[in-house]
Amino acid sequence: MASQTSPFTKEQLIPQEEKLEVYKNKGQLFIGIPKETSYQEKRICLTPDAVAAITAHGHRIMIESEAGKYARFSDKDFSNAGAEITKDTKKVFSCPTILKMEPPSLEELEMINPQTTIISALQLKTQCKEYFQKLATKRITALGFEFIRDDDGSYPAVRALSEIAGTASVLIASEIMSNNAEGNGLMFGNISGVPPIEVVILGAGTVGEFAARSAVGLGASVKVFDSSLTRLRQIQTNLGQTLYTSTLQPKTLTKALKRCDLVIGAVRGKNRSPVIVTDAMVQGMKKGAVVIDVSIDMGGCIETSEVTSHDKPIFTKHDVIHYCVPNIPSRYARTSSISISNIFTPYLLHIAEEGGIENTLRFDRGLRNGLYFYHGILTNKSIADWFDLSYRDINLLIF
């Protein structure tokens, strides 16, 4: 009996799932890392070790000369790790993928080619409508790393930088409180026969937890205030010891502020940090006490706070020393760079493994959460509401 010829070719008979697998190619990345131009931004997104790991997989990385200078990574370190070094800023911005700490400025956006992918912080509160209109014109795909989610629902980049800010706030305070600055000459540390320093921490999130961990480790007496009982319970569990914790009750808080030597403000709100400590409360504090307002980049949670800089970080009001520098992690540029690099590297390798950003966004919900522009279309509702722009649901665009 003659064999019956099939009306289909062999390729057409491959099941759909296998067909997808057949055509899936690993993508080759070409990443540009420009030198940061934002005021007092000293960090870099990838360390030489991370660059070596990425280039070992066959990807290209172009870094602007001296981009790692403040994090104490030399051009030679990056070159030895496999990166291409150039002094031509335009050449770096012409790469198909741009990796930055701060969002690109309007001048930098001019240098970027259409259809480029940008991965950086978004810093929504510092942006203007023109920035998003420019992204739309150039049909840019943009991810804000502070919105990228992990499998457990946490935000890894935010947490990493919050850990640094929390620990740093105690280290900075100990410096200010010594006689070097205008402090009271007090030392952190449980010295025999000397009453310990009293610290009040506002907010029991990641910043509050790491500030408490450092302060307790140095022997201080710590009181943590937060509006959420769950977070207060969580901070005790995470620190593995009993702390003085209280909900935000004005009478209790005022009493604690009168006695304390240091206040660390780490309260965040949805749009602006709520003011927890009033001007009158600050007036009632000890002479020479220190206020560190970590939430100053969100408006500050202490009424007397005013933005200061790394060059001139402190001012005195009502005889209380205030430190209100936004972007505290930039003061520890190398540690922050290593921390952020640890987060970026697996994501970049994952994107390449999946065949590029398009495929990865299709299947990785955590990464998709960080997306706010897709080929020039705004996909983030909060940005759309904030700047009165129209947006589209990303799930309707990529499936």
C-alpha angles and dihedrals in degrees: 000000000000114000112250114242115232119235088219130074119236091253092054091055093058108108113252095248092054091046090058089051093050093055098040108110126183110251125234113226125214107192127188120202112191126196111267113251099179116115111279094349105145103161132102127207100229132036121216089257090055091047090052091051093050097043089048086066090058099263127134125233124187117194127189112239114269093011089133096040098113093043085055095246111134128212087248091057090055094041092052088050090058103265124137111235122209137169090207107101092190091055091056092048090051091067115112091238122040120197118196141157097218123039113265116266120238089258090053091048088059089063095049118099121235115269093026121149115230122196113186142111113293101205092194095194092061097048132099131212091251090064092060093043089055091051089052093050092052093044090234125179107217134184125192107212093208089066097049110114132210124224089264092055096254125126105240099194093048091047094049093052092042090055089054093045092049095050092041093053090064094044091049091047092052089054094048093046093056121086089260091085127022092293132131093256092252123152127214109232136083100264115186112261094007119106109245121250112266116229128189116198119194111205129028097219125112094293091049092046095052092043089052091046092053095042093048090046089056091051101256125148104245132200119186123200125191138151091231121076090195091059092046089052090047095052091054090049092048093048092044094223142082115267133180102263129176140170116245101279113158095219095051092041094050090051091050092047092053091058102037130099096202137030121194114194112204104152120133129194131194095260105357131012110257115244105248101166116052128208090255091054090053090050089057093055126103119276109263094018115146130236119195110186105195091173093061090112086065094046098280131266095235116076095220094053120119125179113264132180136237088252094053103017104164140053132172125235125170086358089297119121113231126201109188108161116151116219097032092173089067087069086067095044099165097048091045092048092052091047094050092042090057088058098043099046099065090043093053093048089047091052091051092046091053092053100260141319094299095060094040093054089052094060106021110076094182093057091042088058088063093053115104101159126038116186090329096315118118109233102174117093097199091055090048091051093044096051099027094245130144119250140187129219108255091217089064092049103050104038 
